[in-house]
Structure formats: structure tokens, C-alpha cells
Amino acid sequence: GAGASKGSSKARTLWGVLVVSLWFGSTLVLISMNKVLMGEHFRLPIFLTFLHMVVSYVFCEFSAEMGWIQRIAIRSRAEAGKVFLLSQSLALCVVLSVASFRYVEVSLEQALSASTPVFTALLGMVILGRRERTRVWLTFLPVVGGAMVTAGGEPSLHVLGVTLVFASNIVRATKSCMQELLLGRDAMDSLNLLRWMSVFSMSTLIPLSLAFEGPTVIYQRLSYVYHDERLLLALVANCCGAFMTNLTQFMVTEYVGALSMQVLGNVKNVFTAVLSVFIFHNQVTAQGILGYVITIGGGLIYHREKSRQDALKAAAMSGDGGDVEGSRLLRDKA
């Protein structure tokens, strides 16, 4: 009855809060350790991403062996193509993001990532066949504007670093839409999707790493890290953080959808950027702080607008004659 429905809704909300909290926490660990590793004798973004995929695959296989998940095979060439595209977009996104830390601070990278929802909405029209309403597009103005304000107030702005961040944003938007497509319409669970994606990613990352970073350099850097306890712990924490970030990203996408996940990610970015200032003692300006505030405000406005439209859609599909009346109301409010 109504009590059971209310209890189910409360449990779903609590689960959502837990997953988002894990996503925030694991992302903070991941990017903090990325910054440490890229700054000290482990500037191997492709090989580091390969290690992320190895750890993710091992965790997924362990979960299957323990009976926590059931292995699901890829059912068709079309599905294999989608998973392959997702795997390559994730790998490329991580490589670009990690490489950017050589040129920009964590706080700036996180602020510029606020532009990702715009790319997600644009690519959503192509990949998911979904068009956002005018009011949703308007909410992107403070989201992106805040990122631009923050970038303008950054003491050390590097053109190549900023370019790498924006390229990563575009690829991340593609990845989010593919995640929603595979998790929603094609109904593959988060761990199995991560398992298959890790396999495809590893198959392309290791030859790329050997070709561009070189086996000799990789061996030297691994040897150095092995004999440095602090860097070794940073590498282990980084790989575990990568697994949890990938998994919780899938779960959040499954829970709220690709576009909402990216807007929610802006709140995460500000949270991470602020903490990174304390962790790495980055310089910040009043303009940068203003940009962070504008970005958070834009994310909240977006969430309110999407919730309003979701409520209107629900009203349009319920009640006697509700489909006609709700559709009219939804049209008038857009």
C-alpha cells in the first residue's frame, strides 16, 4: 500500500545518498593521488589508466567468484560495439584528465569540468535521442559561467592544460550517454558493465602505453615506486579509488541518468576543488571562490528544474485523462 511505497521511496533515497557519498569520497582519493603520482616520478597517464582497468577487472571477477554478481555475456555485436565505445571513451577521458594535472591545479581542473553537462545535453540528442527543454538549457548558464569565472581567477592558467581538460569533458559526456544507454535500455548491471569495459580498455591501453611511454621508462618508474613506500601507497590508493569511482559513476548514472549525473558531478567538483586547496595548498582568489559559488548555485537551479519537469511528466502519465491534461501542462510550462 501507501506505507510500503513510502518506505521503498525512503530506502531508495538513502541508497542514492550513500552511493553519491561514495562517489564523492572515491573521486577525492583518486584525483588527489593522481596529482601526487603525476608530480613525482610516475608521469605515465596511459599506463596508470591501464592499472586502473586491471584493478577494476580483478574486483569484478572477485565479486563473481564470491557469488555477489552473475557473469553476463555480451549478447550481440551491436552491444559489443557499444561497450567498446564506452571503454575507449573512459580510457581516453582518464588519460586526458590525468595528463592535464601536469599543467593545471586540481582546483582549476575540477572547476572547468563544470562545463560537462552542456556537452552531455548536446551528445544526448545524438546518442539518446533526447532533447532538453529551454529552461534546462538556461540553467547551464550559471553552471558554465561559474567555471569560466573560476578559470579567469586562476593564478596559473596553462593553455595546453585547459585544452586537455575540455577535451576530457567532451569524452566524459560521451561516456555518460553510453553508460545510460547500456545501463538503462540494454539492462546490463553496473559491475558486469565495468567488467567488460575493463577488458576492452586493457586491450588497447597496454599497446598504447608501450608505444608512447616505452617499456624501459615504465619499468624504471615502477621500480622507483616499488622502493618508495609513500608513492607505493599512493599508487595502491589511486587504483582502488579508480575502481570505486568507476563503479559508483555507473550506479549514479543508473539512478539519476547521464545529464543529472554530470550536473551532480559539478557539486562534487566544487567539493573536491575546495578540499584540494587545503590538501595541496593551492593559491585561490576571490574571483575563483565566486566562480565556485556560482557553479554550485547553477547545479541547484538545474536540480530544481529537472525535478519540476519530472513531476510534470509523472502527472502527465497518471490519472484519468491525465495523459492529455498533463501533456498540455508540460507543454505550457516548458
N, C-alpha and C positions, 0 to 999 in steps of 0.2 A: 504494500500500500504506500501511502504518502510518507509514513515513517521510514520504511525501508529505502525509498527513493532518496529521502533526505540524508539518511545515514550513508548511502552509497555515494552521494554527491560530496559529503564531507570527507569521506575516505579518499575519494579521487583528488580533492583539493589538497589534502595533507600529503598524498603521494606526489602530487605535482610540485609542492613546495620543497619536499625532500630531494627530488630529482634535480630541480633548479639549483638548490643549495649545493649539491654535489658537483654540479656543472661549474658553478662559480668557484668553488674551492679547488677543484682539479685544474681548472684553467689558470688560476693564480699560481699553483705549483708548477704547471707546465711552462708558462711564459717566463716565470722567474728563473727557473733552471735553464731555459733556452738562453736567456741573457747571460747567465754565468758561463755556460758552455761555449757560447759564441765569442765571449770575451777572453777566454783563457784556453788556448791550445786545443780547441776542438771545433774549429770553424769548418765543419763538414755538414752543411744543411741537408744534402741529399742522403748521405749515409745515416745521419741522425734520424731522418724520417723513415728510412728503411728499418732501423732498430725499433722505432715506434710500431711499425706494422708487424714486426716479428713478435714483440711482446703482446700486442693485441690478439694475434692469431693463437699464441700459446695459451692466453687466458680463455679464449673462446673454446679451444679444444679441451682444456681442463674442465670447463663448465659442462661440456658434452660428456666427457668421461665420468664426471660426478653425477650425471643424470639431471642436471639443472636445466638443460635445454636438449631438444631433439634436433639432430643434424637434419637440415633441409637441403635437398639438392636443387640446383638451378634447373628450371623446367623447360626452358626453350632458349634458342639462340638470341631471341629478342631480349629476354630477361638477362642473359649473359652480357649482352651489349650494354644494357643499362647499368648493370653492376660494374662493368669495366669502366664505363664513362665516369661513374661515381668514384671509383677507386683512383682513377688518374686525376680527377679534379681535386680530390682530397690531398693526394700526394703533392701535386703542384701547388696547391694552396699553402700547405705546410712549408714546403721548400721556399716559396716566395716570402712567407711571413718570417721564417727563421732567418733567412738571408737579410731581411730588412733590419734586423737587430744589430747588424754590423754598422749601420749608418744612422739609425734613429733610436731614441729612447723608448722604453716600454710605454710610458705615458702618452707619447705622441702616436705611436702605432695603434694603441687602443682607441684614442680619440678619432683618428682618421678612419678606423674600422666602422665608425658610426654611419658611414655612407652606404654600407652593405644593404640595408633594407630597400633602398632605391633600386639597386641593381637586381635584387631579388624580385621586386614587383615587376620590373621590366622583363626579366627572364621568365617569370611566372606566366606571363602572357604567351610566351613561346612554348615552354615545356609543359605547363599545366593547363594551358588554355583558359586562364583565369584573369579577368580584368578587375582591377581595384576601382572603387568609386572615387569621385572627385575629392570628397572630404578626407579620404585616406591619403591621397597624394598631397594634400595641403599639410597634413601632419608631418610629412617628411621635411618640410622647410626648416623647422627648428632643429630637427634631428641632424640634418646635413649642415645647416648653418652653424650649429654649435661646434661641429667638428672643424669647420673652416675657421671659426673664431679661435679655437684651441690651437690649430696649426699656425695661425698668424701670430699667436703669442708664445710660440715655442722658441727658446733662446738659440737652439742649434737645429736648424732646418737643412736637411740634405735632400737635393732633388732626386737622386737615384733612390734613396731610401723611401721617400714619399711615393715615387713611381712603383716601387716594389709592393708597398702597402696597398695601393689602389688596384694593382693587378691581382693581388691576393684577394681583395674584396670581391672582384668580379668572378673569380674562380670559386670563391666561397659561396656566392649567390647561386651559381650553377649547381654546386654540390647540395645546397639546401633544397632546391627544387627537385633534384633527382632523389634525394632522401625521402621527401614527401611522396613522390611518385611510387617508389618501391615499398615504402612502409605502409602507405595508405591503400592505393589501388591494387598493388600486386601482393599485399599482405605477407611480407616476409618480416619475421621478428627482428628486433634490434641486434641481438647477438649473432644470429646467422648472417645478417647483412654485413655486420662488421667482420665476421669470419671470412666470407667470400671476398669482401673488399680488400682485406689484408693480403690474401693470396695473390690477387691481381696486382696490387700495389708492389708487393715484394718482387714480382717477376719483372717489373720494369725499373724499379728503383735501383736494384743492385747493379745491373749493367750500366746504368747512367752514372752511378757513383764511381764505379771502376773507371769509366771513360773520362769523366770530368774532374774527379777528385784524386784518382790514382791509387792503386793498391799499396804502393810504398808509403804514401802520405797517410792513408788510413791506418796502416799498421803502426806507424810512428806515433800517431795521435792516440790510438787505443793503448799502446804501450805506456805512453806518458800518463794517461788517465788511470791505468791499472796501478801505477806506482804512486799515485796521488790520491790519498783516501778521501779528501774533500771533494775532488772532482768526480771520483768514482761514485760517491753517494749522490752527487748532483745528477749524474747520468742515470742512475737507477731510479731516483725520484722523478726525473724527467720522463722516462719511458713509462713508468706507472701512471704518472699524471696524464700522459698522452692517451693511454688506454681508457682511463676513466673519462677524459674529455670527449673522446670519440663516442664512447658508449652513451654517455649522458646526453650528448648532442642528438643522437638518434632518438633517444627516449623523449627528449623535449620536443623534437620535431613531430614525433608521433602524437604527442599530447596536445600541442597547440598549432602545428602547421609551420611551413617554411618561413613565411613572412613574419609572423608573430615571434618566431624563434629568433630571427635576426634583430627585430626591434628590442626584444627582451635582452638580446646579446649586447645592445648598446648600454643598458643599465649595468650589465656585467662588465663591460669595458671600462666604464667610469669607475666602478668599484675597484677593478684591477689597477687602473691607472693611478688612483689615489693611493692605494696601498703600495704600489711600486715606487711612489715618491718617497715614502718612508723607508722602504727596503733598500733602494739604490741611491737615496738622497739626491734625486734629480732636481734640477732647478725648475721652478714653476713661477709663472707671472700671474698678475691679477686677471689679465686677458684670458690666460689658459683656464683659470678657475671659472671665469664667467662662461667659457665655452662648455665646460663640463656640466654646469648648472643648466644651460640651455638644452644640451643633449638629453639630460635626464627628464627635463620638462617635456620635450618633444616625445620621448618614449611614453610618458604617462598620458599625454594627449592622444597618441596613437592607440594605446591600450583602451582608453575610454571610448574612442570612436569605433574600434573594432568590436568591442563588447556591445555597443549600441546597435551596430548593424547585425551582429549575431542574434541579438534579441528580436530584432525586426524579422529576420529570416525565420526564426523559430515560430514567431507569431503568424507568419505567412503560411506555415505548413501545418498549423494546428487549428482545431475548432471547425464548426460547421460554417462553410463558406469562408473560412479563414484564409484559404489559399488565394482567393480573389481579393479580399479586403487587405490582407497582409501584403500581397504583391503591390497593390496600389499604394499602400502606406510606405513601403520600402522605396518605391519609385519616387514618391513625393519628397521623402526625406533625403534622398541622395544628393 
